[in-house]
Amino acid sequence: MTVTQPMLDAIDSFILYLATERGLSTNYQLLVRRVLEALASWLKQDQQIEEAAAVTTLHLTDYLARRKKDGLAASSARVELVAVKIFFRWLAARGKRVGDPAEPILPPRMEKHLPGTMNEQDARTLVESITGNDPLDRRDRAILELFYASGLRLSELITARLENLSLEEGWIRVTGKGAKTRLSPVGGAAREALEAYLTHSRPTLVKTKKTQSHIFLSQLGGPLTRERVWQIVKKRAELAGLGSHIHPHLLRHSFATHLLNNGADLRVIQEMLGHADIATTQIYTHVDQKRLKQVHRQFHPRA
């Protein structure tokens, strides 16, 4: 026999269950209560439903659709759906309603956030904006050239070592995620910048007792930190008139996107980036498709 119960009373009972029997945190209880009370308010105002037993799958899908229309992100919608599912599953298991109306509802697909990129002219402007021969100028030019030429992660750049760099053959060996090593190409412009830095600037930064074989050194002779490289990239971008939104990972995204735009094979880009799964690299195909659609709209006579 099903015992009907007002929606708000059912929510109170459920939150008490989460606290006493499940031992879940106060913050999680508050999150679930907020989600369920918002649902209860909508059911009462829009559907004239006040009892949990009267809620159907259609009611729930309509509510979730409304939340999406209001701008709720897919990640947040997933969180709300989990709260709704565990609530109605609990009600059905305790005979407080017949069946679980949330069971057939699938979680929303997560949005694919396209990585930001620079266009090729801005990338060129950034790296070529550093023309001085000061040791730090040469170092910073080499950093930017290597980021853009090789698509390195920030962690890979700050841990790059002299013994793993071959300017003659044009490659650098880096250790990426999962302690996996790979060879990344070093193009002509990056080789020139690195050679100038290593010949004329790095020796002036070396401090006998603390310098190791890291390629890039701070003014104190030690390896650069993540924070310092981030600051260098942003400062150089601002000085080049490109604004404050430029960061190291943007150069990595630009490296991959510009390769793809100019015809490079996706599998080759995967190897250069050190992605274990091709699906990770495929995000760049969405960037490329967006560009192609823009070109089509601009130039096709019947677009």
C-alpha positions as CSV (number, residue, x, y, z in Angstrom):
1,M,0.0,0.0,0.0
2,T,1.3,3.4,-1.0
3,V,1.3,6.1,1.6
4,T,0.9,9.6,0.0
5,Q,3.0,12.3,1.5
6,P,3.3,16.1,0.8
7,M,6.4,16.9,-1.3
8,L,8.0,19.2,1.3
9,D,7.4,16.6,4.1
10,A,9.0,13.9,2.0
11,I,12.0,16.2,1.4
12,D,12.4,16.7,5.1
13,S,12.3,13.0,5.7
14,F,14.8,12.3,3.0
15,I,17.3,14.9,4.3
16,L,17.0,13.3,7.7
17,Y,17.8,10.0,6.1
18,L,20.9,11.4,4.4
19,A,22.1,12.8,7.7
20,T,21.4,10.0,10.1
21,E,21.6,6.8,8.0
22,R,23.9,7.8,5.3
23,G,26.1,10.2,7.3
24,L,26.5,12.6,4.4
25,S,28.0,16.1,4.9
26,T,25.9,19.1,5.9
27,N,27.0,20.8,2.6
28,Y,25.7,17.9,0.5
29,Q,22.4,17.9,2.5
30,L,22.0,21.6,1.8
31,L,22.7,21.0,-1.9
32,V,20.1,18.3,-2.2
33,R,17.5,20.2,-0.2
34,R,18.0,23.3,-2.4
35,V,17.5,21.2,-5.6
36,L,14.5,19.3,-4.3
37,E,12.8,22.4,-2.8
38,A,13.2,24.2,-6.1
39,L,11.6,21.3,-7.9
40,A,8.7,21.2,-5.3
41,S,8.1,24.9,-5.8
42,W,7.9,24.5,-9.6
43,L,5.6,21.5,-9.3
44,K,3.2,23.5,-7.0
45,Q,3.2,26.7,-9.0
46,D,3.3,25.3,-12.6
47,Q,1.6,21.9,-12.2
48,Q,-0.5,22.3,-9.1
49,I,1.2,19.2,-7.6
50,E,2.0,19.0,-3.9
51,E,2.3,15.3,-3.3
52,A,5.4,13.3,-4.3
53,A,3.3,10.4,-5.3
54,A,1.7,12.4,-8.1
55,V,5.0,13.3,-9.9
56,T,5.5,11.6,-13.3
57,T,8.5,11.3,-15.6
58,L,7.0,13.9,-17.9
59,H,6.9,16.4,-15.0
60,L,10.6,15.8,-14.3
61,T,11.7,16.1,-17.9
62,D,9.7,19.3,-18.3
63,Y,11.3,20.7,-15.2
64,L,14.8,19.8,-16.3
65,A,14.1,21.3,-19.8
66,R,13.0,24.5,-18.1
67,R,16.2,24.6,-16.1
68,K,18.3,24.1,-19.2
69,K,16.3,26.9,-20.9
70,D,17.1,29.1,-18.0
71,G,20.8,28.6,-18.7
72,L,21.7,25.8,-16.3
73,A,25.0,24.2,-17.4
74,A,25.1,20.5,-18.2
75,S,27.5,19.8,-15.4
76,S,25.1,21.5,-12.9
77,A,22.1,19.7,-14.5
78,R,23.8,16.4,-13.9
79,V,24.2,17.2,-10.2
80,E,20.5,18.2,-9.9
81,L,19.4,15.0,-11.7
82,V,21.4,12.9,-9.3
83,A,19.7,14.5,-6.3
84,V,16.3,14.0,-8.0
85,K,17.0,10.4,-8.8
86,I,18.2,9.4,-5.3
87,F,15.2,11.1,-3.8
88,F,12.6,9.3,-5.9
89,R,14.4,6.0,-5.6
90,W,14.3,6.4,-1.9
91,L,10.5,7.2,-2.0
92,A,9.8,4.1,-4.1
93,A,11.9,1.8,-2.0
94,R,9.9,2.8,1.1
95,G,6.5,2.5,-0.4
96,K,5.8,6.2,-0.4
97,R,4.9,6.1,-4.1
98,V,4.6,3.6,-6.9
99,G,7.6,3.4,-9.2
100,D,10.5,5.8,-9.7
101,P,9.7,8.5,-12.3
102,A,13.3,9.6,-12.5
103,E,14.7,6.2,-13.4
104,P,14.2,6.6,-17.3
105,I,15.8,10.0,-17.4
106,L,19.3,10.0,-18.9
107,P,21.9,12.6,-17.7
108,P,22.6,15.5,-20.1
109,R,25.6,15.3,-22.4
110,M,28.5,17.3,-21.2
111,E,29.3,20.3,-23.4
112,K,32.6,20.2,-25.2
113,H,34.4,23.4,-24.4
114,L,36.5,24.4,-27.3
115,P,40.0,25.5,-26.3
116,G,40.8,29.1,-26.9
117,T,43.5,29.9,-29.5
118,M,45.4,32.7,-30.9
119,N,45.4,33.4,-34.6
120,E,48.6,32.9,-36.5
121,Q,49.3,36.7,-36.8
122,D,48.9,37.2,-33.1
123,A,51.2,34.2,-32.3
124,R,53.8,35.7,-34.6
125,T,53.4,39.1,-33.0
126,L,53.9,37.7,-29.6
127,V,57.1,35.8,-30.2
128,E,58.6,38.5,-32.4
129,S,57.8,41.3,-30.0
130,I,60.9,40.4,-27.9
131,T,63.9,41.8,-29.8
132,G,66.3,42.7,-27.0
133,N,69.7,41.0,-26.3
134,D,69.3,41.2,-22.5
135,P,69.7,37.7,-20.9
136,L,66.0,37.7,-19.8
137,D,64.8,39.0,-23.2
138,R,66.6,36.1,-24.9
139,R,65.3,33.6,-22.3
140,D,61.7,34.8,-22.6
141,R,61.9,34.8,-26.5
142,A,63.2,31.2,-26.3
143,I,60.4,30.2,-23.9
144,L,57.7,31.6,-26.2
145,E,59.2,30.2,-29.4
146,L,59.4,26.7,-27.8
147,F,55.9,26.8,-26.4
148,Y,54.5,27.7,-29.9
149,A,56.9,25.5,-31.9
150,S,56.6,22.3,-29.9
151,G,53.2,22.5,-28.1
152,L,54.7,21.7,-24.7
153,R,52.8,21.7,-21.5
154,L,53.9,24.2,-18.9
155,S,55.2,21.4,-16.6
156,E,57.2,20.0,-19.5
157,L,58.8,23.3,-20.3
158,I,60.0,24.1,-16.8
159,T,61.4,20.5,-16.3
160,A,63.1,20.4,-19.8
161,R,66.8,19.6,-19.5
162,L,69.9,20.3,-21.6
163,E,70.7,16.7,-22.1
164,N,67.3,16.1,-23.7
165,L,67.6,18.9,-26.3
166,S,69.2,18.4,-29.7
167,L,69.2,21.6,-31.7
168,E,71.2,20.0,-34.5
169,E,68.4,17.4,-35.1
170,G,65.6,19.7,-34.1
171,W,63.9,17.9,-31.3
172,I,63.5,17.9,-27.5
173,R,62.6,14.9,-25.3
174,V,60.1,15.8,-22.6
175,T,58.3,13.9,-19.8
176,G,54.6,14.4,-19.9
177,K,51.6,13.1,-18.0
178,G,51.9,9.6,-16.6
179,A,55.7,9.9,-16.7
180,K,55.6,9.2,-20.4
181,T,58.4,10.6,-22.5
182,R,58.1,11.7,-26.1
183,L,60.1,13.6,-28.7
184,S,58.7,17.0,-29.7
185,P,59.9,18.9,-32.8
186,V,61.8,22.2,-32.4
187,G,61.3,24.4,-35.5
188,G,63.8,26.7,-37.1
189,A,62.7,29.9,-35.3
190,A,62.7,28.1,-32.0
191,R,66.1,26.6,-32.6
192,E,67.6,30.1,-33.4
193,A,66.1,31.5,-30.2
194,L,67.3,28.7,-28.1
195,E,70.8,28.8,-29.5
196,A,71.0,32.5,-28.8
197,Y,69.8,32.0,-25.3
198,L,72.0,29.0,-24.5
199,T,75.1,30.7,-26.0
200,H,74.8,34.2,-24.7
201,S,72.3,34.3,-21.9
202,R,72.1,31.1,-19.9
203,P,75.8,31.2,-18.9
204,T,75.2,34.5,-17.2
205,L,72.3,33.1,-15.2
206,V,74.2,30.1,-13.9
207,K,75.0,30.0,-10.2
208,T,77.6,27.4,-9.4
209,K,76.0,25.9,-6.3
210,K,72.3,25.8,-7.3
211,T,72.1,25.5,-11.0
212,Q,71.3,22.2,-12.5
213,S,70.8,21.2,-16.1
214,H,67.3,22.8,-16.6
215,I,67.2,24.7,-19.8
216,F,65.4,27.7,-18.5
217,L,66.8,29.5,-15.4
218,S,65.6,32.2,-13.1
219,Q,67.7,35.3,-12.2
220,L,68.8,33.4,-9.2
221,G,70.1,30.4,-11.2
222,G,67.4,27.9,-10.3
223,P,64.7,26.4,-12.4
224,L,61.7,28.5,-13.2
225,T,58.4,27.9,-11.4
226,R,55.0,27.4,-13.0
227,E,53.9,30.7,-11.6
228,R,56.9,32.6,-13.0
229,V,56.5,31.3,-16.5
230,W,52.8,32.1,-16.4
231,Q,53.8,35.7,-15.4
232,I,56.4,35.9,-18.1
233,V,53.9,34.9,-20.8
234,K,51.2,37.3,-19.6
235,K,53.6,40.2,-19.2
236,R,55.1,39.7,-22.7
237,A,51.6,39.4,-24.2
238,E,50.6,42.7,-22.6
239,L,53.7,44.4,-23.8
240,A,53.0,43.2,-27.3
241,G,49.5,44.7,-27.1
242,L,47.7,41.4,-27.1
243,G,45.9,41.9,-23.8
244,S,46.0,39.9,-20.5
245,H,44.2,36.8,-21.6
246,I,47.3,35.0,-23.1
247,H,48.7,32.1,-21.0
248,P,51.0,29.2,-21.6
249,H,48.3,26.6,-22.4
250,L,46.9,29.0,-25.0
251,L,50.1,28.7,-26.9
252,R,49.8,24.9,-26.8
253,H,46.3,25.1,-28.1
254,S,47.4,27.4,-30.9
255,F,50.2,25.1,-31.8
256,A,47.8,22.2,-32.4
257,T,45.1,24.3,-34.1
258,H,47.5,26.0,-36.5
259,L,49.0,22.6,-37.5
260,L,45.5,21.2,-38.2
261,N,44.5,24.3,-40.1
262,N,47.5,23.9,-42.3
263,G,46.8,20.2,-43.1
264,A,48.6,18.2,-40.4
265,D,47.2,14.7,-39.7
266,L,45.3,14.4,-36.4
267,R,47.4,11.3,-35.4
268,V,50.6,13.2,-35.9
269,I,49.3,16.1,-33.7
270,Q,48.3,13.5,-31.1
271,E,51.9,12.3,-30.9
272,M,53.3,15.8,-30.7
273,L,50.9,16.8,-27.9
274,G,51.5,13.5,-26.0
275,H,47.8,12.6,-25.8
276,A,47.2,9.0,-24.8
277,D,43.8,9.0,-26.4
278,I,42.9,10.4,-29.9
279,A,39.6,11.5,-28.4
280,T,41.5,14.2,-26.5
281,T,43.1,15.5,-29.6
282,Q,39.8,15.5,-31.5
283,I,38.7,18.6,-29.7
284,Y,40.8,20.5,-32.2
285,T,38.7,19.2,-35.1
286,H,35.8,21.1,-33.7
287,V,37.9,24.2,-33.7
288,D,38.8,23.5,-37.4
289,Q,35.1,22.8,-38.3
290,K,34.1,26.1,-36.8
291,R,36.6,27.9,-38.9
292,L,35.5,26.1,-42.0
293,K,31.9,27.0,-41.4
294,Q,32.9,30.7,-41.0
295,V,34.8,30.6,-44.3
296,H,31.8,28.8,-46.0
297,R,29.3,31.4,-44.8
298,Q,31.6,34.2,-45.9
299,F,32.5,33.1,-49.4
300,H,29.9,30.6,-50.7
301,P,27.3,32.4,-52.9
302,R,24.4,30.3,-51.4
303,A,25.5,30.1,-47.8
